[in-house]
Amino acid sequence: MSQAATVNRRILLAARPQGQPTLQDFHLDEAPVLTPKEGEVLLRTLYLSLDPYMRNLMDEIGPGYTPSVQVGETMVGGTVSRVVASKHPQFAVGDLVLGRAGWQDYAVSDGNELTPLGDMKRPSLALGGLGMPAFAAYVGLLDIGQPKAGETVVVAAATGAVGSVVGQIAKLKGARVVGIAGGADKCRYAVEELGFDVCLDRRDPQFAERLAAACPDGIDVYFENVGGEVFDAVVPLLNIGARVPVCGFIAHYNDETSPSSPDRLPRLMAVVLQKRVRMQGFIILDHYADRFEAFSRDMREWVEAGQIKLREDVIDGLEHAPAAFIGLLEGRNFGKLVVRVAEA
Amino acid sequence: MSQAATVNRRILLAARPQGQPTLQDFHLDEAPVLTPKEGEVLLRTLYLSLDPYMRNLMDEIGPGYTPSVQVGETMVGGTVSRVVASKHPQFAVGDLVLGRAGWQDYAVSDGNELTPLGDMKRPSLALGGLGMPAFAAYVGLLDIGQPKAGETVVVAAATGAVGSVVGQIAKLKGARVVGIAGGADKCRYAVEELGFDVCLDRRDPQFAERLAAACPDGIDVYFENVGGEVFDAVVPLLNIGARVPVCGFIAHYNDETSPSSPDRLPRLMAVVLQKRVRMQGFIILDHYADRFEAFSRDMREWVEAGQIKLREDVIDGLEHAPAAFIGLLEGRNFGKLVVRVAEA
C-alpha cells in the first residue's frame, strides 16, 4: 500500500430508484482507507462485477433474498482484489482474492468470504465465465433445464454473461440453440463466434414471428433471464414438458407498479397447465456448496479446450460504474460487464 | 337390453361458449341406439362424471391437450356403465365397466378404453375418490408438491373432488392443511369431517388477510386448481422453495380475452425468482402407466381405514347434466359431482 492511498472512493446508494436508475441514485463518496485489525486484511479492488441482480438490491425487498442495500450504504458487488495489507495468517500481501468488497477502491475483510485465486492469468474471469454468472448458467440450464440432444433451447441476452454460457453449454449437450440479442453485431457474434444455430434481434418488429419460424419444433427449454416481450413470444411456443429455469426478469426490474392491461397471467397458467411446463426460479447462492466444484472443473476444461468462449466488456474507472450499470439494464454491454478499478 | 331402449339420448355441444357456458351451448338430441358389431359391446351409462377440464374441451384448443369437442358432437366424459349387449370375448352382459362413453345413455365400444370394475359396491367412486380426480390429487400433491411433515399446504375447492383428497393426503403426510372453499357449510365440513386444520371462505371480503393469518409460517405447497383471487392471495405468502402443482385454473376457464389491468405476471415471476418457486403443470392422463397402481392401492387402503372420506354430489338425470356442469364451474357442487344416468 503506497503512501498516497489514504482515500477510499466508494459509490453509495443515494436514493431508491423510481423505475430505471439514474446517475442521481448513486453518490461517489470519499472516506479514509481503514486499517486492518488483527485477523483482517486490507483489499485493493482490481475488478468490480456489474450484474443485473444489483437492481433488485436497490429496492426495499422482503426476506429470503439477498438483503437490500440501504440508502447511504456502499453498493454491494463481487470483486477481484489484491491483498495490500494483512494481519490474517492465511493471506499475504500480494495475494489475489475473489470476494464481495462492493463498489469501492478498498475494503477490510476478516477473510471469511474470500476465495484465493492463486496466479490466475485473467482474474476478472472469476467474476464472469469462471464465476457467478456462468455458474448460474450451468446450474439453471443443466439442473433445471435439463436439455436433451436434439431439443430446442432458447436464451435471451445471448451475448451476456449468463446467456452466452447457457447457449454454449446447450450446444455442447447437443441441443439446437436459438439466441436472442439486441442488435445485428451481437447476433452475428452469437452465431459466428459462440456457435448458436440462430440468433434473433429482439428489436425486430417481426420478432415474435421470427422466433416461431426459428423454432419449427417448438421450445423445450427457455432459460428466462429477461422477461418482457421475449417471454411473451416464447410462451406460445413451449412444448409439452418444457422447462423454464427462471434466473432473472431484467425487463421488469425497473417496474414501479404492475403495468396495466392486459393481464398475461391467465394465458401463462393455461400454457403451464396444458403443456405441463415446469417453471422454476433459482438463486445461484443456494448452489455453491453442492455444485460449484463440478461447475468449476467442467468450465475450466471447456474454456481451455476452446469449446466455450468468454467475452468481457471492461469499463475503466470506478467512477464510471453507475453509468455502466444503467447501460447494463438497457442491454448496452457486449459481454460480461466488469469495471477495472485498478491495474492488476 | 329391454325392448324399450331404442332411443339414445345424447347431449351435444351446440355452440362454443362465449365465457361462462349457458344452457344454449348444449343440445339434448335423440338418436337410435346402435347395435354392437363383432368385437364390440353396447354400454348403458349408469354414472357420468362432470369435471372442470370439460370446459377446456368446449373451446378450440391447440395440440398436446385432450382434443376439443367439435360443435355437434357428443360431450365427452368419464362414465361407469353396464354392459347390456356383448359381441366381445372379454365382456359379458351385466359387467360393470369404467370408460369414456360421454354424455349419453348408450354407447358402443370396442373395449379398448374399458376397465372392468368387478362387483364394486359404490361404482361411482371410480369417477371420483378412486378415479381420475383423486388420482390427480395424489400425483400432483405427492410427486410435484412433495409436502414434508410440518409444512403448510394450501388447497382451494377444498370440498371438491380434487381438493378434498389433496388436503386429506397432505394431513396423512403430516402437513398443516389450510383449505379454501365457498361458504360456511363447506368450510365446516372441511375442518370437522375432512380434518383440515383451517378452512377459509373465499367469499370473505377479508379473504387475503385471513389467509395470511392462517399461514403464519408461509405456504410451502399450493395446489393450484382454481386461480383467480385465491392465487393472488397465495403468491405473496409462498415460502422459499415452495412448490405449486398446477392442476387447473378454473377461475379463468371462462375468460374470453385477457382481463385488463393490472398485469399480474411480473409480480408472479419476481416471486418465482426470489422465492425459488417450482411451478409445474400436469395432465393426469400422462401418469396412468406409472402411478395409477400405487394410487389405487394407497387410496383403497386409506378409504377402507376411514382415513380419507369421500363425498359425492349426485344429480339425477342426464338431462340435468348441462345445468349441473354450469354450477360446477361456479362452485355450486358440494363434493364430487356425478350424474346418475340410470339406476345401477
Interface residues (C-beta under 8 A of the other chain):
Chain A: N56 I61 G62 G64 Y65 E224 G227 F231 N239 I240 V246 C247 G248 F249 H252 D255 T257 S258 P259 S260 S261 P262 D263 R264 L265 P266 R267 L268 M269 A270 V271 V272 L273 Q274 K275 R276 V277 R278 M279 Q280 G281 F282 I283 D286
Chain B: N56 I61 G62 G64 Y65 E224 G227 F231 N239 I240 V246 C247 G248 F249 H252 D255 T257 S258 P259 S260 S261 P262 D263 R264 L265 P266 R267 L268 M269 A270 V271 V272 L273 Q274 K275 R276 V277 R278 M279 Q280 G281 F282 I283 D286
